Amino acid sequence: MYSNAIWIMLEKSVNIIGLIYINSLMAKYIGPDNFGKINISTSLFIFVQTLSWFGGQNIIFKRMSENTRSGIALAMHTQNQRRLFFVLSSSAVLLYLYLYTDLIVFLFGLANCIATYYIVMDFFSIYNNTQLKSKINTITNVIGLSVALLVRFLIAHFKLPIYYFTIPIIIIPLIPYIMRLIYFKYTTITKESSKGGGIYHRHMLYTGGALILSSISADIYTQISSIFLAKVLSYSNLGIYSVALTIGGAWSFIVLALITSFFSKVYSEKNQLAVDRLLIKINRLVILLSLLALGGFYLFGNFIVHLLYGDDYMESINIIPIIIIGTMFSSLGTICYRYMIKESGYSYLAKKMILCCLLTIPLSWLMINRYGIIGAAYCFLIVEILSCTLLNYFFRDRTIIKMHLNIFKSR
């Protein structure tokens, strides 16, 4: 488990560090205003990704952890279902961008559309994680990011027009997808059949239907501040806020890797005492790593922001600590979310996330109008605290509050 966690950490670190460097190169070149335009299209296609998956990521992960062959069949039989959802949702977003934004935003939206398609089709990364083959994801991501980094460097070096930056957006998911697809076909024995396909579709629609509301609501409460910043203030403010989110959440690849590996064990473990011990351990690790990230930023934050992004983005330094603390609660909330999935708490999750969404929209609007960028950061923190704690504590037999109390007990 720990070996696989290390490979997942390497994969996530390559993604995060590579993307931070690639994005910082682009952000410096194009300035906060254009960087904000790029991020608004990225935010919109996060919704497309969520709608297209229809809750399938966690469902497939759980099924593959419990029964590999059944998980593969579920993933393969529901690919066309995801394609259909992708076409419908991406068409709506592209139409909106074409009618109501400028050419730059639309072109980056088109690039994000193509990139999102390969992300949605890539169930192979989930398979590799559940089968403790995360090194395949790491190697393929390194190659994809390296090519994208080279392309972005050349664009900046030769001072090419901004729309050339759409190319690496597509390259980042495309190359790993193709390589993982080839590896999967040559190393995995599958017996895909049209028989039983209807059962898999119905299962995904029924189970995913309970999750999709919670997933969309989660996207709204995490992305709504970005949308409001662009509309209420400016694309430039969104660009600065996006830098704060990137740096403030960059360290989370470590805890997400640990959570992924721990839950491949949690989902397959039948002994409740063993499950409880795993949950205590992963919660404590998240808190410890969060405190280390916060301390590291206070020591090196100014230097990092100035080195990577330059003077135009130094305002982000004031809100990054808030984002780090919010990310800690977000990571702790991910543990709760995955445990509820293990306990089949789909209905509770849907209701909880809808409530989160309803709280976030007016709170974000009010705080951004009153306090600007720092208001957006505090909104993020408040909602993540509520989502992790109070709104989870009414789940079946107060399971989550017991888990949180166990963190502070010596065992």
C-alpha positions in Angstrom: 0.0 0.0 0.0 2.7 2.5 1.0 4.8 1.7 -2.1 1.8 2.5 -4.3 1.1 5.6 -2.3 4.7 6.8 -3.0 4.1 6.3 -6.8 0.8 8.2 -6.5 2.6 11.0 -4.8 5.2 11.0 -7.5 2.4 11.1 -10.1 0.6 14.0 -8.3 3.8 15.8 -7.6 4.8 15.7 -11.3 1.3 17.0 -12.2 1.3 19.7 -9.6 4.9 20.9 -9.9 4.9 20.6 -13.6 1.6 22.4 -14.0 2.7 25.2 -11.5 5.9 25.7 -13.5 4.1 25.6 -16.9 1.3 27.9 -15.7 3.7 30.3 -14.1 5.6 30.5 -17.4 2.4 31.3 -19.1 1.1 33.6 -16.4 4.2 35.8 -16.5 4.1 36.0 -20.3 0.4 36.9 -20.7 -0.3 38.9 -17.4 -3.1 38.5 -14.8 -5.9 39.7 -17.1 -5.4 37.1 -19.8 -4.5 34.5 -17.2 -7.9 35.1 -15.6 -9.6 34.6 -19.0 -7.9 31.2 -19.3 -9.0 30.2 -15.8 -12.6 31.1 -16.3 -12.9 28.7 -19.2 -11.1 26.0 -17.1 -13.6 26.6 -14.3 -16.5 26.0 -16.7 -15.1 22.8 -18.1 -14.7 21.4 -14.5 -18.5 21.2 -14.6 -18.4 19.4 -17.9 -15.9 16.9 -16.5 -18.2 16.3 -13.5 -21.3 15.9 -15.6 -19.6 13.6 -18.0 -18.3 11.3 -15.3 -21.7 11.2 -13.6 -20.2 10.1 -10.3 -18.4 7.3 -12.1 -14.9 7.9 -10.8 -15.7 6.9 -7.2 -18.1 4.2 -8.3 -15.5 2.6 -10.6 -12.7 3.0 -8.1 -14.8 1.2 -5.4 -15.9 -1.6 -7.8 -12.3 -2.1 -9.1 -11.0 -2.2 -5.5 -13.6 -4.9 -4.6 -13.7 -6.9 -7.8 -11.3 -6.0 -10.6 -13.0 -7.8 -13.5 -16.4 -6.4 -12.6 -14.9 -2.9 -12.3 -13.3 -3.1 -15.7 -16.6 -4.3 -17.2 -18.4 -1.4 -15.6 -15.9 1.1 -16.8 -15.8 -0.2 -20.4 -19.6 -0.6 -20.8 -20.3 2.9 -19.6 -17.8 4.7 -21.9 -20.5 5.7 -24.4 -22.7 7.0 -21.6 -19.9 9.3 -20.6 -19.4 10.4 -24.2 -23.0 11.3 -24.5 -23.0 13.4 -21.3 -19.8 15.0 -22.5 -21.2 16.1 -25.9 -24.3 17.6 -24.4 -22.6 19.5 -21.6 -19.6 20.7 -23.6 -21.8 21.9 -26.4 -23.7 24.1 -24.0 -20.6 25.6 -22.5 -19.0 26.3 -25.9 -22.1 27.9 -27.1 -22.2 30.2 -24.1 -18.5 31.1 -24.5 -19.0 31.8 -28.2 -22.0 34.1 -27.6 -20.9 35.9 -24.4 -17.1 36.1 -24.2 -14.3 37.2 -26.4 -12.2 35.1 -28.9 -9.4 34.3 -26.4 -11.8 32.9 -23.8 -13.6 30.8 -26.5 -10.4 29.4 -28.0 -9.1 28.3 -24.5 -12.6 26.9 -23.9 -12.2 24.8 -27.1 -8.8 23.6 -25.9 -10.2 22.7 -22.5 -13.1 20.9 -24.2 -10.7 18.6 -26.1 -8.6 18.1 -23.0 -11.6 17.3 -20.8 -12.7 14.6 -23.3 -9.5 12.6 -22.8 -9.7 13.1 -19.0 -13.3 11.7 -19.0 -12.3 8.7 -21.2 -9.3 7.8 -19.0 -10.5 5.2 -16.6 -7.1 3.5 -17.0 -5.6 5.8 -14.4 -8.2 4.6 -11.9 -7.5 1.0 -12.8 -3.8 1.5 -12.3 -4.3 3.0 -8.8 -6.6 0.2 -7.6 -4.2 -2.5 -8.9 -1.2 -0.8 -7.2 0.3 0.1 -10.6 0.5 3.8 -10.0 4.0 4.0 -11.4 2.4 3.7 -14.9 0.4 6.9 -14.2 3.5 8.6 -13.0 5.6 7.7 -16.0 3.0 8.6 -18.6 2.2 11.9 -16.8 5.9 12.8 -16.7 6.1 12.3 -20.5 2.9 14.3 -21.2 4.0 17.2 -18.9 7.5 17.2 -20.3 6.2 17.6 -23.9 3.8 20.3 -22.8 6.5 22.1 -20.9 8.7 22.1 -23.9 5.9 23.5 -26.1 5.1 26.3 -23.7 8.7 27.2 -23.3 9.0 27.5 -27.1 5.8 29.6 -27.3 7.2 32.0 -24.7 10.7 32.0 -26.1 9.6 32.9 -29.6 6.9 35.3 -28.3 4.1 33.6 -30.3 0.5 34.8 -30.0 -1.4 33.8 -26.8 -3.7 31.3 -28.5 -0.7 29.0 -29.1 -0.9 28.2 -25.4 -4.0 26.1 -26.2 -1.7 23.4 -27.7 -0.1 22.3 -24.4 -3.5 22.3 -22.6 -4.5 19.5 -25.0 -1.2 17.7 -24.8 -1.2 17.3 -21.0 -4.1 14.7 -20.9 -3.8 13.4 -24.5 -0.3 11.8 -24.3 -0.9 10.0 -21.0 -4.3 8.8 -22.2 -2.8 7.2 -25.4 0.0 5.6 -23.5 -2.2 4.2 -20.7 -4.7 2.9 -23.3 -1.9 1.0 -25.1 -0.5 -0.4 -21.8 -4.0 -1.5 -20.7 -4.7 -3.3 -23.9 -1.4 -5.2 -23.9 -1.4 -6.1 -20.2 -5.0 -6.6 -19.2 -7.2 -9.5 -20.3 -10.7 -8.3 -20.8 -13.8 -10.0 -22.1 -16.0 -7.1 -23.3 -19.4 -8.2 -24.3 -22.6 -6.4 -25.3 -24.5 -8.7 -23.0 -25.3 -7.2 -19.6 -24.4 -3.7 -20.9 -27.9 -2.5 -19.9 -27.3 -3.6 -16.3 -24.1 -1.6 -16.1 -25.7 1.5 -17.6 -28.7 1.3 -15.2 -26.3 0.8 -12.2 -24.2 3.8 -13.2 -27.3 6.0 -13.8 -28.9 4.9 -10.5 -25.8 5.1 -8.3 -24.2 8.0 -10.2 -27.5 9.9 -10.1 -27.3 10.0 -6.3 -23.7 11.3 -6.5 -24.0 13.7 -9.4 -26.0 16.2 -7.4 -23.3 16.2 -4.7 -20.5 16.4 -7.3 -22.1 19.3 -9.2 -22.8 21.1 -5.9 -19.2 20.6 -4.9 -18.1 22.1 -8.2 -20.4 25.1 -7.7 -19.2 25.8 -4.2 -15.5 25.4 -5.2 -15.7 27.3 -8.5 -18.4 29.9 -7.9 -15.9 32.4 -6.4 -13.8 32.3 -9.5 -16.9 33.0 -11.6 -18.0 35.9 -9.4 -14.5 37.4 -9.2 -14.5 37.6 -13.0 -18.0 39.1 -13.2 -18.0 41.3 -10.1 -14.3 42.5 -10.1 -12.1 41.6 -13.1 -10.3 38.9 -15.0 -7.1 40.3 -13.4 -8.4 39.6 -9.9 -9.4 36.1 -11.0 -5.8 35.6 -12.3 -4.3 36.5 -8.9 -6.9 34.4 -7.0 -6.1 31.4 -9.3 -2.4 31.7 -8.4 -3.3 31.7 -4.7 -5.4 28.6 -5.2 -2.7 26.9 -7.2 0.1 27.5 -4.6 -2.1 27.2 -1.6 -3.4 23.8 -2.7 -0.2 22.5 -4.4 0.9 20.4 -1.4 -2.4 18.5 -1.3 -1.1 16.0 -3.9 0.6 14.3 -1.0 -2.5 13.8 1.1 -4.7 12.9 -1.9 -2.2 10.2 -2.9 -2.3 8.9 0.7 -6.1 9.0 0.8 -6.3 7.1 -2.5 -4.0 4.4 -1.4 -5.6 4.1 2.1 -9.0 3.8 0.6 -8.1 1.0 -1.8 -7.5 -0.8 1.5 -10.5 0.6 3.4 -12.9 -0.4 0.6 -11.6 -4.0 0.7 -11.3 -4.3 4.5 -14.1 -6.2 6.3 -12.9 -5.7 9.9 -14.4 -2.4 11.2 -11.6 -2.0 13.9 -9.0 -2.2 11.1 -11.0 0.4 9.1 -11.2 2.7 12.1 -7.4 2.5 12.6 -6.8 3.4 9.0 -9.1 6.3 9.2 -7.5 7.7 12.3 -4.0 7.4 10.7 -4.9 9.1 7.4 -6.7 12.0 9.2 -3.7 12.6 11.4 -1.4 12.5 8.5 -3.5 15.1 6.7 -3.4 17.5 9.7 0.4 17.0 10.1 1.2 17.7 6.5 -1.1 20.7 6.4 0.7 22.3 9.3 4.1 21.6 7.6 2.7 23.3 4.4 1.6 26.3 6.3 5.0 26.6 8.1 6.8 26.1 4.8 4.8 28.9 3.1 5.6 31.4 5.9 9.3 30.7 5.5 9.5 30.6 1.6 6.2 32.0 0.3 7.3 35.4 -0.8 10.3 34.0 -2.6 8.3 31.3 -4.4 5.5 33.7 -5.6 8.1 36.2 -6.8 10.3 33.6 -8.5 7.4 31.8 -10.3 4.9 34.5 -11.1 6.6 37.9 -10.6 5.5 41.2 -9.1 2.1 41.3 -10.8 0.9 38.4 -8.6 2.4 39.3 -5.2 -1.1 40.2 -3.9 -1.8 36.5 -3.8 0.6 36.2 -0.8 -2.0 37.7 1.6 -4.6 34.9 0.9 -2.5 31.8 0.3 -2.3 30.9 4.1 -6.2 31.0 4.1 -6.2 28.7 1.1 -3.8 26.3 2.8 -6.0 26.0 5.9 -9.1 25.6 3.6 -7.3 22.9 1.7 -6.6 21.0 4.9 -10.4 20.9 5.7 -11.1 20.0 2.1 -8.7 17.0 2.3 -10.3 16.0 5.6 -13.6 16.3 3.9 -12.5 14.0 1.1 -11.9 11.3 3.7 -15.4 11.7 5.0 -16.8 11.7 1.5 -15.0 8.5 0.5 -16.0 6.8 3.8 -19.7 7.7 3.2 -19.4 6.1 -0.3 -18.1 2.9 1.4 -21.2 3.1 3.6 -23.4 3.8 0.5 -24.4 7.2 1.9 -25.2 8.5 -1.6 -28.4 10.2 -0.6 -26.9 12.0 2.4 -24.0 13.2 0.3 -26.4 14.6 -2.4 -28.4 16.5 0.2 -25.3 17.8 2.0 -23.6 19.1 -1.1 -26.8 20.8 -2.3 -27.0 22.6 1.0 -23.3 23.5 0.7 -24.0 24.9 -2.7 -27.0 26.9 -1.5 -24.9 28.4 1.3 -21.9 29.2 -0.9 -23.6 31.2 -3.7 -24.9 34.1 -1.5 -21.9 34.0 0.8 -19.5 34.2 -2.1 -21.4 37.0 -3.7 -21.6 39.0 -0.5 -18.0 38.5 0.6 -16.5 39.3 -2.9 -18.6 42.4 -3.2 -17.5 43.5 0.3 -13.9 42.3 0.7 -12.8 41.5 -2.9 -10.2 38.7 -3.3 -9.7 38.1 0.4 -13.4 37.7 0.7 -13.3 34.9 -1.8 -10.5 33.2 0.2 -12.5 33.4 3.5 -15.6 32.1 1.7 -13.6 29.1 0.6 -12.3 28.5 4.1 -15.7 28.9 5.8 -17.5 26.5 3.4 -14.8 23.9 3.6 -14.9 23.9 7.4 -18.7 23.5 7.4 -18.6 20.8 4.7 -16.0 18.8 6.6 -17.5 19.1 10.1 -21.1 20.2 10.9 -22.7 19.2 7.6 -21.2 15.7 8.0 -22.1 15.2 11.6 -25.7 14.1 11.0 -24.6 11.1 8.9 -25.7 7.7 10.1 -25.2 7.2 13.9 -22.9 10.2 14.0 -20.2 8.2 12.4 -18.2 11.2 11.1 -18.1 13.0 14.4 -16.9 9.8 16.1 -14.2 9.5 13.5 -13.1 13.1 14.2 -13.1 12.7 17.9 -11.0 9.5 17.6 -8.2 11.6 15.9 -7.5 13.2 19.3 -7.6 10.0 21.3 -4.4 8.0 22.0 -4.4 4.4 20.7 
